[in-house]
Amino acid sequence: MKSRIATLMVHTSPLEQAGMGDAGGMNIYVVENSIKMANSGVEVDIFTRADKTGLADAVEIAPGVTVHHLEAGPISALTKEELPSQIGALTHAFMEHQSGKPNDYYDIIHSHYWISGQLGWMISERTGAPLVHTMHTMAKVKNQALAEGDTPEPLIRALGEEQIVHNAKALIANTDAEAASLVSLYGADSDRVKVVTPGVDLQRFTPGHGKASARNILNIAPDAIVLTFVGRIQPHKGPEVLVRAVAEIVNHAPHLRSKLALVIMGGASGTGINEPERLEKLAKFLGISELIHFKAPVSRSELADWYRASDLVCVPSYSESFGLVALEAQACGTPVVASAVGGLRTAVSDGISGTLVDGHDPKAWASVLSRLIAEPQRRVLLSMGAIEHAKKFGWETTARQTLDVYDWVLSRPKNNSLWIAN
C-alpha cells in the first residue's frame, strides 16, 4: 500500500512563477522534493489556496504529485498578513476534501511556512495524522537582522511559530544553524528537530556549453562584466546593497563603467512592493542607471543560461534559511558572493566555491566584488570549486532524508485522540 503525504503550502502555490510575489525558493523546494519522493513510491497531495477563479480542483504536476486548490475566503489575492484569518475556512475546506476518506488516509501532514503550520496543526488534531513542519524562515531570526526601513515580523507570527514548534511531531531544518535557532529561540525539543539539506536539480543546472555560449543565446557582450541578483525584490533580500556597491566600484574604477552590468532579476514582493521603483530612483541618484538592468523572472531552463552568462551571482540577503539561488548558480559553474548569514554559510563554501561577506556595508561588498572582477583566474578556480561543491547536493538526497523523518515519526507512539471522529 502506498504511503500518502498531505503537503500544505497555502500562502503561495507551487504552480506560481518563482521570484514573483510570495513565490520563491520554498515553491521550488516543495515541488522538487515531492517529485523525488513520488519517484520512491510515495503519493504526494499538495494543498494550496485558490486565489483566482477558473482553477482546476486538482492538477497533476508529475506522476504521484497532485496540487489541490482549497477554496477559502474571497477568491482573490490575500496578503500573507491577511491569511491567518482564513485558517478556519481552510481547515473546513480540507476536511471537505477529506470527507468520505478514513482519518488515516494520509500518513503524514507536512506543512511549509508558519501559516500552513497552523492549518496543519488543526488538521492533525482532527485526523490524528502526525504533523511534520518545515519553517523555511522564522520571525525571530528575521527580526534579528532587518534591512534598513524593513518592517519587523509581527508578534502573531512569532506566537504562531511557537505553537507549531510545540505541536509538531518533527521539525525539519535546512541546516545545523537553523536547527540551533529552533532550539534556542523557540524552545524546540532537540530530539524532534531533524536536519534535511535542500538540493539542486543537477540535470538542469549544469555548466552546459559554458559562458560564451550562454551569452550568445542571451545577447550579452562577450567582454561585459555581469553581476546577477536573482530573487524577490524586497529590502530583506538586499538588492540595494548591490546597487550601492556598483556605484562604489565605478567611482573607484571609472574604466569599468563601460563594461559593468548589474542584472536584478525578480518581481516585487511583500514589504518591497515599491522596491523596484525605489531602486531605479536610487540608481539614477547615484548616476549609474545605465548599469542596472531589471528583468522579470524567467523559466528554469532560461535561468540556467543567466547563471552561466554571469561572472558572479550575488546573494546579499539579511537572513536566509538556505539560499537555493546560490546552489543553482554554483551548479552552473558560477561563483557566488553571499552574505555570511544563515543557510548561505552552508550553501556557499567560502574561498572554494565563492566568497562570504560579513555584513551589508556597500563599501565592503564593493571591495570584495572589485577584487574578484580584477582576478579572472581566481574566478576560474572558484568556478571549478562551485561545480564540485554543488555536486554534494541533490534532490534525491533531500527526498530520502525527508522520508527518513517520516519513518521516524511513524515509528513513535501515536496519540489517537481526535477532535472529530468519523
FIZADO-316409 format. One record per atom (N, C-alpha, C): residue in one letter; x, y negated, z negated. Coordinates in steps of 0.05 Angstrom, whole numbers, plus 5000, padded with zeros to 4 digits. Layout:
residues N
AXYZ/...
END
This chain:
residues 422
M501750245000/M500050005000/M501849755000/K501249565018/K502749325020/K502349144996/S504549014987/S504248814966/S503248554980/R501548404965/R500548154975/R501347924957/I502247714969/I503047474954/I501347244963/A500247094943/A498846844949/A500746614943/T501546484965/T503446254962/T501845994964/L502345824944/L500845564942/L502745334948/M501945164967/M503344904972/M501244714982/V499744594964/V497344444971/V497844154979/H500144044971/H500543754977/H501643705005/T502443915019/T503543895046/T503144165059/S502744165085/S502244415100/S504744525113/P505044785113/P507344905127/P507144855158/L504844765167/L504544715196/L505444435204/E506044265184/E506743985189/E509643965198/Q510243755213/Q513043695222/Q514643605198/A516843755192/A518643675171/A519843405177/G520143235156/G521342975159/G519242755161/M516642825161/M514542635162/M512842655137/G511842425127/G510042435104/G511242585081/D509842785071/D510742945048/D512043205057/A512343245083/A513443495094/A516543465095/G517843655082/G520843645081/G521943925079/G524143945064/G525544195061/G523844415049/M521944345032/M520244545020/M518544685041/N517544545061/N516044665082/N517644875097/I520144805103/I521844995117/I522445235099/Y522945185074/Y523545395054/Y521245595053/V518845495050/V516545675046/V516145845072/V516245715095/V515745865120/V517946075125/E520445995123/E522646175129/E522746405109/N522346345083/N522446555063/N520046745066/S517746635073/S515346805077/S515746995100/I516846895122/I517247065146/I519147295140/K521347225125/K523247435119/K522147645099/M520447545080/M519147735062/M517247915077/A515747795096/A513847955112/A515348165128/N517748105137/N519348305152/N520048545135/S519948495108/S520548715089/S518048875082/G515748805094/G513348955089/G511448825070/V511948575061/V510248425043/V508248255059/E505748245051/E503848065064/E503647805049/V504047585063/V504047315050/V501847145061/D500047055043/D497946865049/D498846595037/I499046395054/I499846125045/I497345945044/F496845825021/F494445665018/F495245365016/T494045205033/T494544915033/T491844775035/R491744515030/R489244365030/R488644265058/A486144305068/A485344195093/A485143895091/D486843745106/D486843455104/D485843325130/K484643485148/K483443365172/K481343565182/T479643455199/T477543625210/T478643795233/G477144005239/G477844175262/G480044375257/L480844405232/L482944605226/L481644885224/A483045085234/A482145355232/A482245445203/D480445615195/D480545715167/D483145855162/A484146005182/A486546155178/A488246145204/V490846115201/V492646105224/V495046295218/E495346505235/E497646685231/E500046555244/I502146505228/I504546375239/I506746575246/A506346825236/A508247045241/A506847295232/P507647535242/P506447775232/P506747805202/G504447825188/G504447855159/G504347595144/V504447365158/V504347095145/V502046935156/T500146865139/T497746715148/T497446465131/V496846245144/V496345995130/V493245965127/H492345915103/H489445875098/H488945595089/H486945465100/H486245195093/H483945185072/L484545065049/L482545045028/L481144765031/E478544765031/E477144505032/E476644415003/A477744184997/A477444064970/A477643764972/G475643624962/G475743334964/G475143244992/P475542984997/P474942875024/P476842995045/I475743045068/I477443155090/I479042915102/S481042845088/S482742615096/S485342645081/A487242485089/A489842495075/A489542375047/L490342515027/L490542415000/L493442404992/T494142204977/T496942194968/T497442404947/K500042464942/K500642654921/K499642564893/E499542304890/E498542194864/E495542234861/E494142264883/E491242304882/E490442594880/L492242774888/L491543054890/L490943194863/P492243114841/P491543254815/P488543244809/S487143034818/S484243014813/S482643234827/Q483943374846/Q482643574862/Q483343864853/I484743894831/I485444164822/I483044334818/G480944224805/G478444374800/G477244464826/A477044284846/A475844354872/A477644554887/L480244524885/L482044714898/L481744994885/T481545004859/T481145254845/T478545394855/H476445234857/H473845344866/H474145444895/A475445294912/A475845374940/A477345634942/F479445664925/F481045914926/F479346144916/M477746104894/M476146324884/M473946404903/E473046214920/E471146274941/E472446464961/H474946404968/H476446574986/H476846854973/Q477146854947/Q477647104932/Q475147264928/S472847144931/S470247274925/S470047534942/G469047744929/G468847994942/G471348164942/K473548044932/K476048194930/K476548254901/P477948464895/P478648524867/P480548314855/N480548284829/N482348094816/N485248154823/D485948404827/D488748474832/D489348484862/Y487748344878/Y488248344907/Y491048224913/Y491748014899/Y494447904901/Y496148004878/D498448104884/D500348194863/D501647964849/I502147744863/I503547514852/I502347264863/I502047064846/I501446794855/I504146634853/H505046524876/H507546384877/H506946094885/S507345904867/S506745624873/S509345464877/H509045264894/H511345094901/H510544804896/Y512144664880/Y511744384871/Y509644384849/W509644174833/W508144184808/W505144184812/I504144044832/I501244044837/I500244324843/S501644464860/S500944744866/S501244914841/G503244844824/G503644994799/G501244974781/Q500044734780/Q497544704764/Q495344874775/L495044884801/L493045054814/L493645344809/G496245414811/G496945694807/G496445784779/W496845614760/W496245674731/W493245744728/M491545574740/M488645624738/M487845884752/I488945944775/I488346184789/I489346434774/S491746404763/S492846624748/S491146704724/E490146494710/E488346544687/E485846694696/R484846634719/R482346744728/R482547024740/T484847074752/T485147334766/T486947534751/G488647424733/G490547604720/G493047644735/A493147544760/A495647574776/A497747384764/P500147484759/P502247324746/P503147094764/L503846874751/L504746634765/L507746614766/V508846574790/V511646514794/V511746234806/H513546064796/H513545784805/H516345694813/T516445544835/T518845414844/T518345114843/M519944964828/M519444674825/M520144514850/H522444574862/H523544424885/H524644144876/T523043984862/T524143744849/T522743724822/M524043574804/M522943544777/M522843254769/A520643174757/A520342894749/A522542794731/K523242954711/K525242864691/K527942834704/V528543004724/V531142984738/V531142734756/K528942694771/K528842464789/K528942204773/N527642194750/N527541944735/N530241874722/Q532042064721/Q534642004710/Q536541884732/A535641884757/A537341784779/A535641644800/L534341434792/L532641284811/L534241094828/A533441074853/A534640864871/A533640594862/E535140384868/E534240114861/E531540054873/G529739964856/G527039894866/G525140134869/D526140374864/D524440614867/D522540634843/T520240764847/T518240784825/T518741044810/P518841034783/P519241274767/P516841474771/E517441724769/E515241924770/E513541894745/P510841914748/P509041864725/P509142074704/L508341994680/L508242174657/L506542424663/I504342384677/I502542614683/I504042834697/R505942764715/R507442974728/R509243114709/A510642974693/A512543104674/A510943294655/L508643194646/L506943364628/L505943614643/G505143564668/G504243794684/G506343994689/E508843904693/E511144094697/E511644244671/E511444114648/E511844244623/E509844474619/Q507344424627/Q505244634624/Q505844874642/I506844814667/I507445034685/I509845194674/V511845064664/V514145204653/V513245384630/H511345294614/H510445454592/H508745694601/N507345674623/N505445874631/N506346064653/A508345984669/A509346164690/A510746404679/K510446624691/K511846874683/K514746864691/A515346714713/A518046674721/A518346404736/L520646284733/L521246024746/L523646074764/I523346004789/I525546034808/I526945764812/A529545764807/A531145524810/A533045564834/N533645344848/N535345374872/N538345414865/T539145304842/T541945324834/T542145354804/D544545414795/D545045434766/D544545174752/A545244954766/A544744684754/A541844634750/E540144714770/E537244674767/E536144854744/A537245094743/A536445274721/A537045154694/A539345024692/A540144894667/A538344664660/S537444514680/S535544294676/S532844394666/L531944614676/L529444734667/L529544804638/V531844904630/V532144984601/V532544744584/S534244554592/S534944334574/S532844114574/L531644054596/L529643834598/L526843924593/Y526244184599/Y523444274597/Y523044494576/G525244584564/G525044794544/G524245064555/A524945114580/A524345374592/A525845604578/D524545834577/D525746074567/D527846164588/S530346174580/S532446234600/S532146504612/D530846694598/D530446964609/D528546954633/R526746754634/R524746744655/R525646564678/V528046444676/V529046274697/V530946434715/K530246454740/K531846614759/K532846444781/V535346464788/V536546304809/V536446454836/V535146324855/V534946424882/V535846204901/T538046234914/T539146024931/T537746014958/P536845774967/P535645754994/P537645835015/G536545875039/G538245965061/G538245775085/V539145875107/V539245725132/V538745935155/D537445845176/D536946015199/D539546025215/L541146235211/L543746265223/L543646345252/Q541146405262/Q540846455291/Q540246195306/R538846015293/R538145765306/R540345555303/F541345535278/F543345325272/F546145455274/T547345405297/T549945515304/T551545295318/P554245335321/P555845135335/P554945115365/G553545315375/G552645305403/G554945275422/H554545095442/H556645045462/H558344805454/G558044715429/G559844505419/G558744225422/K560244035412/K559443755411/K559043635438/A560943685457/A560743565483/A558143645497/S557543895496/S555043995509/S552543865497/A552543855470/A550243735456/A549943435463/R552143295465/R552043005472/R551042975501/N551843155518/N550943135546/N547943175547/I546843365531/I543943415530/I542443175519/L543643045499/L542242825485/L542942555496/N544642545517/N545542295530/N546942115510/I548842225495/I550542075476/I553342055488/A554441825487/A557141775498/A559241965485/P561042075501/P563042255491/P564742135469/D565341875471/D567141745452/D565741605429/A563141625428/A561641505406/A562341635379/I562241485358/I562541585331/I559741595318/V558641835315/V555841855307/V555641965278/L554441795262/L553741875235/L550741925234/T549742145222/T546942205224/T545742265196/F543442145192/F541842195168/F539242325178/V538542555166/V536142705173/V534442735147/G532042645147/G530342675124/G528142465123/R526442495103/R524342295099/R525642025091/I524641815103/I525741555098/I524441425074/Q525741455051/Q524841345026/Q527241275009/P526941094990/P529241004974/P530841234961/H529341434951/H530641644937/H532641804954/K532141814980/K533941954998/K536441795006/G536441534999/G538841375001/G539741275028/P537941245048/P538841145074/P540040865073/E539040705054/E540140425051/E543140435045/V544040635030/V546840665024/V548440675050/L547440825069/L548840855095/L548840605111/V546540465112/V546440215127/V548540015116/R548639995090/R550539805078/R553439905082/A553840165081/A556540275085/A557440225114/V555740245133/V556440195161/V557239895164/A555839715151/A556539435151/A559339395140/E560039535118/E562639515106/E564839625125/I564139845139/I566139965157/I566839775179/V564939655193/V565539485215/V566639215207/N566039135182/N567338885172/N570338915168/H571139155160/H573939215155/H575339325180/A573739435199/A574939545223/A573239455247/P573339205255/P571639105277/P571839255303/H574139395308/H574439535333/H572539775335/L571339865312/L569540085312/L566640005320/R566139745321/R563339655326/R562339755353/S564039775373/S563139855400/S562640155402/K563440315381/K563140605383/K561440725361/L561140585339/L559840695316/L556740685318/A555440905311/A552540915312/A551541075287/L549640965273/L548241105252/L545441175261/V544941435263/V542341535270/V540741605245/I538441475241/I536741535219/I534241675230/M534141945226/M532042105237/M530142185216/G527642095218/G525642175198/G523341975199/G521342025182/G519041855180/G518741745152/A517141535150/A516541415124/A515141615106/S515641595080/S514541795061/S514341675033/G512141755019/G511841684991/G512141384986/T513841314967/T514241034960/T515740884981/G516641025002/G518140885023/G516440835048/I513840795045/I512040765068/I512940535085/N514140325074/N515140095089/N518140095092/E519440315085/E522340325085/E523640295112/P522540415133/P523840375160/P523940075167/E521739935163/E521639655170/E523639495152/R523839565127/R525639425109/R528539475117/L529139725125/L531839785133/L532639645159/E530639615177/E531139465201/E531839175195/K530339055177/K530838775169/K533538755155/L534238955139/L536838955126/L539138965146/A538839145166/A540839165187/A541238905202/K538938775207/K539138515221/K540538305204/F539938305178/F541138115160/F544138165158/L544938415159/L547838485157/L549238465184/G547738405205/G548938365231/G549738625245/I548338845240/I549039105252/I546639245265/S544639085273/S542239205284/S542839405307/E544739325324/E545339485347/E546739755340/L547639785315/L548940025307/L547040225293/I544640145287/I542740315272/I540540405291/H540240665293/H538340775312/H536240955297/F533840865296/F531641015283/F530441205303/K530041455294/K528941655312/K526941835297/A524741885309/A522642055297/A523742345294/P522642495275/P523442775273/P523142925299/V524743125303/V524643285328/V524243575321/S523943735342/S523544025338/S526044145326/R525844385315/R528144515302/R530344565322/S529644645347/S531744705366/S533144455375/E531744225378/E533043975385/E534643865362/L533643915338/L535143825314/L537943945313/A538144205321/A540744335321/A542644185339/D541744085362/D543443935380/D544243665368/W542543545353/W543243295339/W545443345318/Y545243565304/Y547343635285/Y549943675300/R549943825322/R552343885337/R553543635349/A551843445357/A552843205370/A554043005350/S553543035325/S554342845304/S557242905296/D558642685289/D561342725278/D561142795248/L559142665234/L558642725206/L555742705201/V554642885185/V551942855175/V552042765146/C550442565139/C550642435113/C548042485097/V548442565072/V546142625054/V546642465028/P545842205027/P546342045004/P544142034983/S542842264979/S540542274960/S541342204932/Y539442094917/Y539942034889/Y539642284871/S537942464880/S537842734868/S536842924890/E537543174888/E536843364909/E536743644897/S534443774899/S534244044888/S536244234902/F536544194928/F538544354942/F539744194965/G538244144986/G539243995009/G539544175034/L537344255046/L537444435069/L538844305093/V538444035095/V539743895118/V542743935117/A543943925094/A546843965091/A547644235101/L546044435094/L546744715102/L546344755132/E544244645143/E543744665172/E545944535188/A546744295180/A548844155194/A551444315194/Q552144425171/Q554644575169/Q554544825186/A552244955187/A551945195204/A552445125233/C551944875241/C552444785268/C555244685272/G556844695251/G559644625253/G560244335248/T558344195236/T558743905230/T559243865200/P561443735193/P561943675165/P559843495153/V559443515127/V557443365113/V558743185091/V557842935090/V558542755068/V556042725052/A556142805026/A553742815010/A554242704982/S552142624969/S552342544941/S553042784924/A554642734903/A555342954885/A553242984864/V550843074873/V548543104855/V547143364860/G545943474839/G544143704841/G545243924858/G543344024875/G544044254892/G546044194914/L546543944920/L548443874941/L551243964933/R551743994907/R554344094898/R554744384904/T552444524910/T552644804918/T552444824949/A550744654961/A550444664990/A552944575005/V554544404993/V556944305006/V559344384989/S561344505002/S563844574989/S565744344992/D566144194970/D567743944971/D570544004980/G571343865001/G574043895012/G574444125031/I572444295033/I572544535050/I570644505074/S568044435068/S566044405089/S565044115091/G566043945074/G565143665074/G566343525050/T565143295044/T566043135021/T563743055004/L564043074978/L562042984959/L562942714948/V561042524946/V561642254937/V560242204911/D561742114891/D560542034865/D559241764868/G556641754860/G555241504860/G554241424887/H553141174889/H551841074913/H552740794920/D555240734913/D556340474920/D557040474950/P555840304966/P556440304994/P559340275001/K560840124984/K563740094989/K565140364986/A564340524966/A565540784963/A564940964986/W562340954995/W561541115018/W563041025043/A563340765046/A564840665070/A567740755070/S568940765046/S571640855044/S571941145052/V570141315043/V570241605050/V569741645080/L567641515090/L566941535118/L569241435136/S570341205129/S572541085145/S574941275147/R575541395124/R577841575124/R577341815142/L574941925142/L574342155159/L574142085188/I573141835194/I573041745221/I575841715232/A577741625215/A580441585224/A582141835226/E581042065216/E582542315216/E581042535230/P580942525257/P579542735272/P580443015267/Q583043055262/Q584043325256/Q582943425229/R582543235210/R581343315185/R578443405189/R577043265207/R574343345213/R574243615227/V576143685243/V576243945256/V576544165234/L578244115215/L578644315193/L576044345177/L574844115171/L572344125156/L570144265172/S570144235198/S568144365215/S568444665213/M570944765214/M571445045211/M570545145184/G571144995163/G570245065137/G567245065134/A565944875148/A563044845146/A561645095157/I562645195180/I561445435192/I561745675173/E564145705162/E564545935144/E562945905118/H562645665108/H561145625083/H558145685088/A557145595111/A554245645117/A553645945120/K555546095129/K555146385133/K554446525107/K555046405084/K554546525059/K551546515052/F550046355067/F547246315061/F545546415084/G543546565078/G541646665099/G538946715086/W536846675101/W534146705090/W533546995082/E535047185095/E534647465087/E535347505058/T537547385050/T538447405022/T536447265003/T535547035011/T533546884995/T531047054991/A530047175013/A527647345011/A528047584993/R530347714996/R530947954979/R531047874950/Q532247654944/Q532447564916/Q529747474905/T528047354922/T525347284914/T523747534908/L523947734925/L522547984920/L523548124894/D526048094888/D527148204863/D525848064839/V525347794841/V524047654820/V521147764816/Y519747804839/Y517047914837/Y517048184823/D519048354831/D519148624818/D519648594788/W521348404781/W521948364752/W519348284737/V517848094749/V515448004737/V513448234734/L513148394755/L511148604755/L511848834737/S514448854730/S515349064711/S514848984682/R514048734677/R513648644650/R510848724641/P510348734614/P507748794604/P505748584614/K503348674622/K501348494632/K499548384610/N498648134615/N496548014598/N493948034614/N492148214606/N489748274622/N487348094616/S487747894598/S485447724592/S484847534615/L482347514623/L481547344645/L479447144636/W479546914649/W477346724643/W474846814656/I474946924680/I472547014695/I473047304702/A471247474695/A471547754702/A469647824725/N470448004742/N468748084765/N466448254753/
END
